[in-house]
């Protein structure tokens, strides 16, 4: 952990720059070394100020956040947290930024926002971002990774039968990019249903689902209450809703209390999956802070299901995977590029006991 995290605040609004800098400076362990009003100014200051983390506005004149991010990652790799508006364009651009190297994002404060809540979230994410090995992660943010898989035929959605494998993927910080890599490589004819739980607030998961669907042969959509599991379909839990399974191969969305301070929570979905699909469940825990997914993995193990965990070598944040490994629950610990091939092998060789 960096003893004093150096932060550069980049935002078009003088008020936002001042407010964020003022509040962050009051937090022990964070040192705001400067601010910039646009991407051009930020790129000029980064080599001199050498920040550990840059907070970067998504929507800026002269040079937008995506363009600035690309230059930062190319010329002076630094951990970046995007400051996003809640507009549809803002959410779409934010998802693109996460795919291109941004570690995380925070929604920008508005007149009706509790600024203290925003700053607390931002400070927590800054401390996480300061631990990311950005030089290693940069290798994963190539243009090749970002090309939609339009040359691949879309999977045909087939009926789901009791006993078919159910893959539940959980992720948090660094998850969108990891999810894209895993889903892009899944073959269109994989005979399994998929549910995805990514820690993300409402208003952004719909954009994430669209992006994942564009780059994958599998059909990916944001889950709606009453959706049914199907082979060839991946359902993404919407922000601020837990995703549970019920009878008739349907899912329900609910706003019961948060688990691990998050909603959706991976544990909620995994525990529900085990209740209905027993050893047919394959759990996948990808990069992320905290321990969400560990209790669910224990449930999966208890009925003979399989637990796949991303290896530390490729995890942006080795928190959720570490928790599962240290609990002795992981059946397969593999780097991100081998997650999909591991899943294909497990699905094709599945021995299901209902």
Protein Blocks (a to p, Z undefined) as FASTA:
>chain_A
ZZbacdddddfblklmmmmmmmmmmpghiacfbdcfbfklmmmmmmmnopabdcddfbdg
hiafklmmmmmmmmmgcdddddddfbfklmmmmmmmmmnopabdcddddfkbcfklmmmm
mmmmmmmmmmpcfklmmmmmcfklmpccklbccdddddddehiacddddddehklmmmmm
mmmmpcfklccdddddddddehjlmmmmmmmmmmpmbdcddddehiacdehiacdddehi
acdddehhiacddfddceehiacdfklmmmmmmmmnmmmpccdddededjehjlmmmmmm
mnopacddddfklmmbacklmmmmmnopafbdcdfklmmmmmmmmmmmpccdZZ
